[in-house]
Amino acid sequence: MRDQQDNRRDFLRNSLYSAAGLAMFPQLTPNAYGSIKTVVAEQPFIPVAPSRIKFAVIGMNHGHIYGQVEAVTRGGGELVSFFAKEADLAAAFAKRYPNAKQAKSEAEILDDKSIQLVLSSGIPDERGPLGVRVMKAGKDYMVDKPGLTTLEQLAEVRKVQKETKRIYSIMYSERLENRATVKAGELVKQGIIGKVVQTIGLGPHRMNANTRPEWFFDKKRFGGIICDIASHQFDQYLFFTNSTKAQIVASQVGNVNHPQYPKFEDFGDAMLRGNGGSGYIRVDWFSPDGLKTWGDGRLTVLGTEGFIEIRKNIDIGGREGGNHLFVVNNKETTYVDCSQVELPYGRQLVDDVLNRTETAMSQEHCFLATELCLKAQKNAQNVSTVS
């Protein structure tokens, strides 16, 4: 037992130093070791599908709700109504979607038999209980991440989902709504980098503290930094390694630079191991103001015959825009233009609502990704206590 504790302390002590060392490594220019082949991942244009289901929104405390609505609309969903307790949020949403009816209460939406799917980006600790009410009302549920904030909530949601057979889908947008990550999934399945060995997911974010609501700084409300931001990376780890079982090797969190917010966490990382490969995750609120986007999110998928690197939001080496995908194997180094790649999640989710299938995301995958991030959060060591 003591050896395990010593190993864990070594990981916790060294992970910050290793991350810092990587950050100091010089950026490679495109011609550093020869030319990089560029290809365009072309796919046929997929138009917005005609209305196939009716859906509604309850709770819009995070701007992710707009991406959620757009995804379902692309897939054939018709937004018919919405409800928010906050008048200012409701007014902004109504302006964006003037054809949707503003409901007088949550119950009005849950009692509407014509509505098949409910979306939410409410305050994180309220998302799970709302999902239970939605499923008990006979509707499917698609929620922003984190979809749950405690293991107790997860147990209740699992129980109700099993009883009702409704869909509880968490929109992990860093995979499902990022064209380069979607393309990377296709390439990995094709075996272009061999068998996956490990994923490294980095999720830095910019604070913009003056724009954040009060709940944003309260760990009880947002669940902690690993529960919140890193839920994306746990989803990607399971997806790319094809793991169906996994365990947390070690995790740590801390509030290292924001003492004015004592209930906040600005740094977290975790190491995990599963039946499909290993993973390392780091998330933080330290994106500098000089960066042209909110965060230089990256994903590296290491295989036995090569690796894929995704720079989700920006290429600080000079390319414009986001969705940058690099593939390196034993034959060549390739840059893949993913601007035309379809985002299938919304279409697949609508299919699942209609056909009672699991093409967008299996229910077990959804719950396992959540379980792992909640366990990593709950058992994380605080960096301020590391000696």
N, C-alpha and C positions, 0 to 999 in steps of 0.2 A: 504493500500500500504506500510506503514511504517513497519507493522508487517512482510510482505513478505520480505522486504529488510533486516530487523533484522535477520530473519530466515536464509536468504541466507548468511549473514555475519557469522553467527554462524557455518554454514556448512563449509564455506571456511576456517574459523579459526581452526576448530576442525579436519578437514580431515587429515591434516598433522600429528597431534598428534596421532590420532587413528591408522594411518598407521605405525607410529613409534612404538606405543605400541604393535601392532601385530608382528612387526619384532623382538621385545625383548622376545616374548614368546618362551620358550625352545622347541627345536625340540624333537618330540616323536620318540623313537626307536621302531622297529617292535614289541618288546615284552613288551612295556610299560604297556599295559593293557590286555595282553593275545595275543594269536597267531592271525595272519592275514591270512585268506584263500587266496591262489593263484590259479587263473584259467587262462587258455590260450584261448583267443578268436580266435578259429581256423576258417579259411575260405579257400575255394578251391583256389589254385593258379590261378591267372588270367594272361595269357601270353600277351605280346604285341600284340595288334590287327593288322591285315593286313591293308594296306592303304585303307582308306575310303574317306578321303577328302585331299585336298592340302592346305597348309597354308604357310604363310610367316611372317617375323619379320621386323618391322620398329622401330628403336630406342632401344638401349640396354644399357642405362646409369646406370642401377642397375643390379646386379648379379642375381636378381630374375628371369631374363629372361630365364636362363637355366632351372630352375624348371618349368617355364611355358611351355617351349618347351618339356620337358620330359613328362609332364602331358598329353599334346595333342598327343604326339607320342604314349604313352601307350594306349590312347583311339582310335587310328587308324588314326592319322593325319600324313601326309607326308610333311616334311619341304622341300620346293622347292627353296626358295630364301630369301634374307635378305638385308637390307640397314641400314647403320648408317653413320652419318655425320663425326664421329670421326674415323680416320684411325686406331688408336690403338685398339679401341673396335671392329671394324670390323675384324681386323686381328685375334684377340683372338677368336672371334666367328667362323670365317672361319676355324681355326685350330680345334675347337671342332666339327664342322659339315662340313667336307670337301665336302660332296656330295651336299650341298646347293649352289645355284648360288648367287654370290654377285651382286646385282642390281646396276645400275649406279645412280638411283634416286628413290625417293619415288613414283613418278608418274609411273615408270616402273612396280612397284608392283600393284598399284591401277588400272592400265589399263589392267592387265593380267586377262582375264576372267576365267582362270582355277583356280585361287586362291579364295577360299571360306571364309577363316578366316585369320585375321591379328592379330598378337600378338605384344605387346609393353611394354617396361619398360623404356621409355624415361624419360627425366626430368619431374617431376610431373606436373608443370604448362603447359606443352606441350601435356599432354596425352589426355585431353578432346578435344581440337581442332583437334588433329589427329583422334580421334574417330569419330568426325563429318565428316571428309573427307572420312574416311573408309566406314562409313555407306552410305554416299551419292554416293560412288563408287559401292554400291550394295554388300558389303561384311560384314561379322560379325566381331566382335572386342572383343578380350580378353586382358585386360590391367592389369598391376601390380597395387597394391594399393599404394598411393591413386589414385583412378581412375579419380578424379577431385579435383581442389583446391579452387574453389569459387562457391557460389550459382548461380552466373550469368552463369558460365560454365554449371552447372547442368541444368539450365532452357533451355539452347540451346540444350544440349544433349537429354534431355527429348523430346523436340519438334521434333528434327530430327529422333530420334528413333521411335516416334509415326508415323511420316510421312513415313519412309522407311521400318518399321517392321523388321529391322535388330537387331541382338543380341548385346547388350553392356554388357559384363560380366567383373566384377572385380574379380581377383583371390585373395581372402582372404585366403592366404596360411596357416595361423595359425589354420584355421578350415578345409579347403578343402584338405590340404596336410599334415595333422597331424593325424596319425592313431588312437591315443588315443582319439582325439576330434571327429573323425568320429564314433568311437565305442560308445562314450558317447552319441552322438545323437541317436543312435539306442536304447540304454538303457533307455534314457529319454522317447522316444516314446513308449517303452514297459511299462512305468509306474513304473519302479523299485524304484523311489524315490518319487512317488506320483505326485502331481501337483507342477510345478515349481513356486517358490516364488520370487527368486532373482538370478542374476548372479553377480559374482565379477571377473573381468578380469584384470590381472596385466601383463603389457608388458614392463619390463625393458630391456634396450639395452646397449651394450658397445660402447663407442664413437669411438675409433681408429681414432682420429682426423687426424693423419698424412696420412691416406689412403683415406680421403674423398675429393671429388671434391669441388670446390668453391661454387657451387649452393647448396650444402648440408647445408651450414650455413646461407642461405638467405631465410627468412620466405616467401618472395614473390614467391620464386621458389618451395619450398617444401610444402608450405601451412600451416605451423604451426604444432606443435607436436601432437595435438589432431587429426587434419586432416590427418596427415601422419600415425603415429604408431597406434593410437587408432581406426583407421578405422577397424582393425581386431576385436577389442572388441565390437564395435557397431554391426558388422555383427553377432558375436556370441550371443550377447544379444537378438537380434531379433529372431535368429534361435532357441535358447534354451527356450525362454519364449513364442515363437510362437506369438509374438506381431505383429500386423499389423498397430498399431498407437502408437506413443510415443512422449513424450516431455522431454526437458532438464530441470531438476530442478535447477541445478547450475553447473558451470564449472569454472576452473581456470587454468592458464598457467604461466610460468615464466622462466627466465634465471637466475637461482640462483647461478650458480658456473662457468660460462664461460663468464666472461666480455670481454674477448678478441674477442668474436664473438657477437657483439651487435645485430645482426639480427637473432640470434638463440634462440631456446627455449629448455630447458633440462628437464622440468617437466610439467606435466599436469594431471588433473583428472576431472571427471565428474560424476554427479549423474542423473539418468533418471528414468522415470516412464512411463509404457505403459499399453495397455489393456491385456497384458499377464503376467505382473510381473514388478519388479523393477530391477535396475542395478547400479553397481558402477564400475568405470573404472579408473585405474591409469597407466600412462606410464612415462618413464623417460630414461635418458641417463647416469645412474649411476651404471651399472654393474661393480663390482670391478674386477681388474686384476687377483685376486686369484681364480675367478670362472672358471671352466673348459669349459664353453661355453659362447656365446655372451649374454645370458640373461636367468634368471630363470623364464621363462614365466609360469604363472599359471592361471587356470580357476576353479572357484568353482561354482557349480550349486546347489542351495539350493531348496529342495522340501519339501512337507508337511510330507513325510515319510522317509526322509533321505537326503543324499547329495552325490555329486560326486566331486572329486577333480582331476584335471589333472595337472601334472607337465610335461610340454611339451618338455623341452630340457634337463633337468637334475633332478636327485633326490639327493639333497645334503645330504640325509640320508644314501646314500651308494650304491644304485642300479646303475648299469652301464647303459649308453645310455640314450635315451629319451622315449617319448610316455608312461609315467607312468600314470596309471589310478587307482584311489581308489574309491570304492563304499561302502558307509556306510548306512545301513537301519536298520529297527527294528529287523532284523534277524541276521545280521553278518556284519563283515568288510572284504571286499574282495579286493585283488590286482589283476588287470586284465592285463595279458601280451598281448599287442596289436600288436606285431611284425608281425603277419600274416594278419592283417586286410587290406582289399583292399581299395585303394584310388580311389573312383569312379568318381571324378569330370571330369577328362579328357575324359573318355568314355562317360559320360552323356552330356558333352558339344558337342562332335562330333555328338552324337545322335540328339541333339537339332539343330545343323547346318543342318543336313540331313532331319529331320522330322518337323522342325519349331515348336518345343515344348519348354517347360521350366522345364526340369527335373533336370538340374544342379543347377539352381538358378532362381527363378522368377525375371522378370525384375523389378517389384515393390519392391521386397526385396532389390535388388541391389541398386536401387535409394534411398530407404528410409534409408538404413544404411549410405549412403553417405550424404544425407540431414541432418541427425541427427548429424554426426560428424562435418559437416561444420557449422551448427548452434551453436554447443557447442564451436567450435573454435572461431567463429566470436563474440560471446557474452561472452567469458571467461573473468573473472577478472584477472588482473595480480597480482601474489602473493606479489609482492613488494609493492603494494598499500593497502594490507589488514592491518587494524589497530587492 
